């Protein structure tokens, strides 16, 4: 893994808040950066507290919380059409390029969030996706094939309601 400071940088993203961008060309299959932070029990995070999109699962019982000891990888945004993936190796999480990534391109991975229960319309809207990809499923949640039409309908209805209320 090359020097992280010469590989990526955090800056404003058009997708959401701060994003992580390539400072040099990154080859397909290359290990980019490790997701660092404090290893904590998942049970220490109540379901009602925050969105948990920064917490990275490393086991069924533990997550990495980047708020303590984390690096710029915490700002890698979600996309339904990602250019990198998170891989767990010996209890550590590394991001790898799924394809060649050009200088200035934002690093993106599919969060595919799971809630440990059947998600609701409110969950879909709470974890709304803003990636604008032609393959966008409308939410950062993992959506099984049998629920995709339902989720698309919920997103469409919410968009219609938001347009009508403005």
Secondary structure, DSSP 8 states (H G I E B T S, - for coil): ---HHHHEEEEE-SSSSEEEEESS-B-TT-EEEEE-SEEEEGGGS-TTSS--TT-EESSSSEEEETTTT--GGGG-EE-SS-SEEEEEETTEEEEEESS-B-TT-B-EE---B--SS---HHHHHHTB-----TT--SBSB---GGGHHHHHHHHHHHHHHHHHH-
